[in-house]
Amino acid sequence: MNKLRVIDAKRFEKLLFALDFKKARQKGSHIFYRHADGRYTTLPHHKGGDLSRPMTRAILKEVEITVDEHNKLLKK
């Protein structure tokens, strides 16, 4: 298993779009994303900082991808 790479919300959003997630709605700085198969997640867009590792792991669990898949998608 590879080490989890920490990224900012903007880059994570691009990753979600690559996985066919769509913006569902927004409340403040939190944007809700939904997939056609029913998966969903919330991504906080706070300026000037990266997402924490626990937050990133929770989002990966919600979108049902592994750390290795996450790292491979970031290399594209």
C-alpha positions as a Markdown table, in Angstrom:
| # | Residue | x | y | z |
|---|---|---|---|---|
| 1 | Met | 0.0 | 0.0 | 0.0 |
| 2 | Asn | 1.3 | 3.4 | -1.0 |
| 3 | Lys | 1.3 | 6.5 | 1.3 |
| 4 | Leu | -1.7 | 8.7 | 1.0 |
| 5 | Arg | -1.0 | 11.8 | -1.0 |
| 6 | Val | -2.4 | 15.0 | 0.5 |
| 7 | Ile | -4.0 | 17.5 | -2.0 |
| 8 | Asp | -6.1 | 20.5 | -1.9 |
| 9 | Ala | -9.9 | 20.6 | -2.5 |
| 10 | Lys | -9.6 | 22.0 | -6.1 |
| 11 | Arg | -7.4 | 19.0 | -7.2 |
| 12 | Phe | -9.6 | 16.5 | -5.4 |
| 13 | Glu | -12.6 | 18.0 | -7.2 |
| 14 | Lys | -11.0 | 17.3 | -10.5 |
| 15 | Leu | -10.4 | 13.7 | -9.4 |
| 16 | Leu | -14.1 | 13.4 | -8.5 |
| 17 | Phe | -15.1 | 14.7 | -11.9 |
| 18 | Ala | -12.8 | 12.2 | -13.5 |
| 19 | Leu | -14.8 | 9.5 | -11.6 |
| 20 | Asp | -18.0 | 10.9 | -13.1 |
| 21 | Phe | -19.3 | 12.7 | -10.0 |
| 22 | Lys | -21.4 | 15.8 | -10.5 |
| 23 | Lys | -22.0 | 18.8 | -8.3 |
| 24 | Ala | -25.3 | 18.3 | -6.6 |
| 25 | Arg | -25.5 | 21.4 | -4.4 |
| 26 | Gln | -23.5 | 23.7 | -2.2 |
| 27 | Lys | -23.9 | 25.1 | 1.3 |
| 28 | Gly | -21.3 | 27.7 | 2.2 |
| 29 | Ser | -17.8 | 26.3 | 1.4 |
| 30 | His | -19.0 | 22.7 | 1.3 |
| 31 | Ile | -19.9 | 21.2 | -2.1 |
| 32 | Phe | -21.9 | 18.0 | -2.3 |
| 33 | Tyr | -21.1 | 15.6 | -5.1 |
| 34 | Arg | -23.3 | 12.7 | -6.4 |
| 35 | His | -22.6 | 9.8 | -8.7 |
| 36 | Ala | -25.2 | 8.2 | -10.9 |
| 37 | Asp | -25.0 | 4.9 | -9.0 |
| 38 | Gly | -25.9 | 6.6 | -5.7 |
| 39 | Arg | -22.5 | 7.3 | -4.2 |
| 40 | Tyr | -22.1 | 10.8 | -2.7 |
| 41 | Thr | -19.6 | 12.8 | -0.8 |
| 42 | Thr | -19.0 | 16.3 | 0.6 |
| 43 | Leu | -15.9 | 18.3 | -0.1 |
| 44 | Pro | -14.9 | 21.3 | 2.0 |
| 45 | His | -13.4 | 24.1 | -0.2 |
| 46 | His | -11.4 | 26.1 | 2.4 |
| 47 | Lys | -8.8 | 28.4 | 0.8 |
| 48 | Gly | -5.2 | 28.1 | 1.5 |
| 49 | Gly | -4.9 | 24.6 | 2.8 |
| 50 | Asp | -4.8 | 21.0 | 1.9 |
| 51 | Leu | -7.3 | 18.4 | 3.0 |
| 52 | Ser | -6.2 | 16.5 | 6.1 |
| 53 | Arg | -5.3 | 12.8 | 5.8 |
| 54 | Pro | -8.3 | 11.6 | 7.9 |
| 55 | Met | -10.6 | 13.8 | 5.8 |
| 56 | Thr | -9.1 | 12.4 | 2.6 |
| 57 | Arg | -9.5 | 8.8 | 3.8 |
| 58 | Ala | -13.1 | 9.5 | 4.7 |
| 59 | Ile | -13.9 | 10.9 | 1.3 |
| 60 | Leu | -12.1 | 8.0 | -0.4 |
| 61 | Lys | -14.2 | 5.6 | 1.6 |
| 62 | Glu | -17.4 | 7.4 | 0.6 |
| 63 | Val | -16.5 | 7.3 | -3.1 |
| 64 | Glu | -15.4 | 3.7 | -2.8 |
| 65 | Ile | -11.8 | 3.9 | -4.1 |
| 66 | Thr | -8.6 | 2.8 | -2.5 |
| 67 | Val | -5.5 | 4.8 | -1.6 |
| 68 | Asp | -3.6 | 3.1 | -4.5 |
| 69 | Glu | -6.3 | 4.1 | -7.0 |
| 70 | His | -6.3 | 7.6 | -5.6 |
| 71 | Asn | -2.6 | 7.9 | -6.1 |
| 72 | Lys | -2.8 | 6.5 | -9.7 |
| 73 | Leu | -5.5 | 9.0 | -10.6 |
| 74 | Leu | -3.3 | 11.8 | -9.4 |
| 75 | Lys | -0.5 | 10.8 | -11.6 |
| 76 | Lys | -2.6 | 11.2 | -14.8 |
